């Protein structure tokens, strides 16, 4: 799958976030990169930033949090285009949940681990 096609899937996954939740996402940029860091080459996505639950009165004037979805590791674990669609949707929800302060253990319990 081309990078452009993968980026469309990420965009579509973001569009599926319920409007009431999307309205609460604050100061976040979403990126697609081909490869995960060498130190964790099987990583499908990552959230880097300060979750909403940890932001205090001091929060302001900072660069946006960053969600990165990794194309090649996702493609490596998927056998079909539908598998890629499903995995991208799960990964996008997973990383957005980190923005809301939900940890990996809870996400696993919810089926997004």
N, C-alpha and C positions, 0 to 999 in steps of 0.2 A: 504494500500500500504506500502510495506516495505521501510525502510530507504534507502536501496541500490537502489531500483527502483526509489525512489524519487530523489536521487542524480543523477541518469542517466538522469531524466527529466530536472534537473537544468543544467547539462552539455550540453544536447541537445539544451536547450534554449540559452545558451551562444554561442554554435556553430552557431546559426541562426543570431547572430548579424552580420550585414554586415561588410565585411573585412575592408572597409575604416573607419568605426567607431571603430571596435575592435582594429585597429592599434593605435587609439588615447587614448585608455584606458591606464592609467599610474599608476602603483604602487597600484594595487587593488587586494585583495584576496577575493575569494567567498567561503562562508561556508554554510552548511546546519545544522540547529539545529532542534531538535524535537519540542521544545516548545518556544514560545515567552516569554518575561519577564512578570512576574506576574502583573506588573503595566500596561501592555497593551497586555493582553493575546490573543487578536484577531488580532494582528499585523501579516501580512503575510511576510514581509521583512523589512529590514532596511539598510540604507547606513550610515556608520560612517566614517567620514574623512574630508578632505579638498577638496572641488570641484575644478576642473581644473580652473574654472573662478575666484577662490579666491587665487590661488597659485601665489606667487610672487617670486622675486629673492632669497628670503630667503629660499624657499622650497628646502629641500634636507636632506638626512640622516635621514629620518623619517620612522617609521613603515608604512607598506602598509595600505591604506584605507581598510575598511572591508564592504563587502556586505554579509548579512546573510538572508537566505531564511528559513522560519519556516514551517516545515512539518505538524505538527498536526493542527494548525489553518487553513492551506490550505485544508487539508483533511476534516475538519469539515464543510466547506462551499461548498464542491463539492459532487455532487451526482454520477458522473461517472468518469471513468478514463480519458475520453476526457475533462471533466470539469477541472480535475487536470492539464492536459497538458496545457490547455488554460490559467488557472490561473497562473501556474508557468511561462509561457511565458510572461504574462502581468507583473507579479511581477519582474521578472528579468529585463525586459526593464525599468520598473519604477525606480528600484534602480540604474541601470546604468545611467539613465537620471539624477538622482541626482548627480552622479559623474561629469556629464557635466554641472552642475549648473542649471538644470531645476527644478523649484519648483512645489509643489503639485497642485497649482491652474492651471498652464499651462498643467501639465500632465492630470489633470481632463478634461480640454478643448480638449485634444488630444485623450481622451478615455482610458487613462492609470491611472486614478485616483482611 
